[in-house]
Amino acid sequence: MRKQFQDTAAGAPASTERYVQLKVDFLRNPALSAGARLIGCLYATYRGRGGWAWPGVRTLMKESGFGRDKVKRARKELIDRGYLEMTRFKDGSGHFTGARYKVSEALLVRHGTEG
């Protein structure tokens, strides 16, 4: 009997069959750092409805083995190059309380298309 994988991080449903297909152009892009490519891959695995993902920095640190600064630099690189779109949230008093990220279709392979 297969043991089911249980991910307790927000935005990642438990699944034994979950996968993503990434474009070769993204994975081999020499303009992107290796760190940005890995963090982009991780964001793609957290992508939910509408393309939004919101894994925390700690989750990305744990899964990538990177420190906080490297995760943030990689995320900024992905935003600057159009692979992620950030939306920030404010509380009732106007203070930022968090963010979520939309994963670009430029990262993902759609069925019936080439990578």
N, C-alpha and C positions, 0 to 999 in steps of 0.2 A: 504494500500500500504506500502511495506517495504521501509524504508529509507536505501539507500546504504551507507555502511561504506567507508569513504574516508581517506586513510592513505597517508599523504604527505611526509613521510620519504622516502629517496632514497632507491630503491630496493624492495619496497613493493607495488605491484599493488593493486588498489582498487578492492574489491571483496566482494560479499555477501556469496560466497560459498567456500572460501579458507580455507584449513585446512591442518594439517600435522599429521602423525602418528609416534609416537616415540616408540622405543623399551623399553619394561619394564625393561630390564637389565640396560639400561642407567638411567631411572628414579629412580630405586631402588638401584643403585650402592652405597654401603656404603663408598667406597673410594673417592667419589666425595662430595664436600660440597653442601649444599642446594643451595647456591648462584650460584655455577657452573651449577647445574642442571637447574635452572631457566634461566640463561643466555644462556645455550645450547638450551633450548626450544625456546627462542626468536630468536637466530640465525637461527634455523630451519624454523621459520616462514618467514624469509627474504631470504631463499634459492631460488635462481633463476636457470637459465640455467647453466648446468655444475656443479651445486652444490655450486656456489659462492654466498656469502652474504656480504654486507658491510654497515650494520647499524652503525651509528656513536656512540661514547661513550655517547653523550648527549641523543640520542634516547634510548639507552639501560638503561640509568639512569632514564629517564622519565617513561619508560614502566615497569621497575623492582622496582622502588622506592629506589634503591641503590645509594650510593654515587660513585663518580668517581673511588676512590681507590678500592672499592669492585668490581665494574664492571671489572676493569683491572685485579685484582687478579683472578676473576672467569674466565675471558677470557684466562689468562695465564695457569690456571689449565686445561682448556679444550684443549689448545694447547699441553701442556706437556703430557697429557694422550691420545693424538691422535684423539680427537673428532673434533678439528678444525685444519686447516692448514693455516698458514698466508703467504701471498705474499705481499711484500712492493713495492711501486712505487717510482721512482725517476724522478725528473725533468731533463731538459737538462744539468744543471750544477752539477748533481749528488746528490742533496739534496733529502732526503725522503719527499714525499708529501702526502702519505696516504697508506692505506692497504686494502686488501680485504681478506676474509676468506672462505675457502672451508669447507663445513659441511660434516663430515664423514658419510659414509653409516652405521657406527656402531651406530649412533643415530636413524636412520630411519627404519621404517617397510616398506617393499615392499609388494605390493599386492600378495597374495597367500603364504605369509610366516608368521610364528608366531613371536610374539614379545618376 
